[in-house]
Amino acid sequence: MGTVTLGVSIAVPEPYGSQLQQRRAGFGDEAAHGIPTHVTLVPPTEVDAERLPEIRAHLAEVAAGFRAFPMRLAGTGTFRPLSPVVFVQVVEGAAGCTRLQGRVRDPRGPLDRELAFPYHPHVTVAHGISEEAMDVAFEALADYTAEWVCEGFALYEQGSDGVWRKLREYPFGTGAASVPAQPGAPADETALRRP
């Protein structure tokens, strides 16, 4: 049946998601249009496709037992020199994100995996571009702010074209199985546009 590359994340809602995606593209990050703006819970992970039903059931169970929490982004940070990333900081909601990713990556569950770095919730706005361009991103978004209530998360699959597409949404505290995304639709319409 083969393997699929999955990720689990909290989508940054509109209008903020598109704003930050466009800014990321503007800094010269060519991957921006294939990556919806998000806070990662599980980074890209290759799994056997036959495990998808088990993964979906696990995510539905985690979401059903979780409650909404406030999220606020403010200012920038960077993982340089360890990793070529500039991000917008999660200044409220980091504890909720950390608890949530711990449950999603539960060692007894199907998405247990080691992380390359300690978990640090953030919203990437530049990755793998020139140092000068990353400096521009760091300065340009230093005063950026956004806030919303996080009410769930989503499962994404990376296509062979490199674009991440939403497979399913998992609203918190509903006890419902989940909300399917539109079949075959990109995670948002800008995902297929190129600069």
HELIX and SHEET records of a PDB file:
HELIX    1   1 TYR A   16  GLY A   26  1                                  11    
HELIX    2   2 ALA A   32  GLY A   34  5                                   3    
HELIX    3   3 ALA A   49  ARG A   51  5                                   3    
HELIX    4   4 LEU A   52  ALA A   64  1                                  13    
HELIX    5   5 ALA A   94  VAL A  104  1                                  11    
HELIX    6   6 GLU A  131  ALA A  140  1                                  10    
HELIX    7   7 GLU A  189  LEU A  192  5                                   4    
SHEET    1   A 5 HIS A  38  ASP A  48  0                                        
SHEET    2   A 5 THR A   3  ALA A  11 -1                                        
SHEET    3   A 5 GLY A 152  GLN A 158 -1                                        
SHEET    4   A 5 TRP A 164  PRO A 171 -1                                        
SHEET    5   A 5 VAL A 179  PRO A 180 -1                                        
SHEET    1   B 4 HIS A 122  HIS A 127  0                                        
SHEET    2   B 4 VAL A  85  GLU A  92 -1                                        
SHEET    3   B 4 PHE A  69  THR A  78 -1                                        
SHEET    4   B 4 THR A 145  CYS A 150 -1                                        
END                                                                             
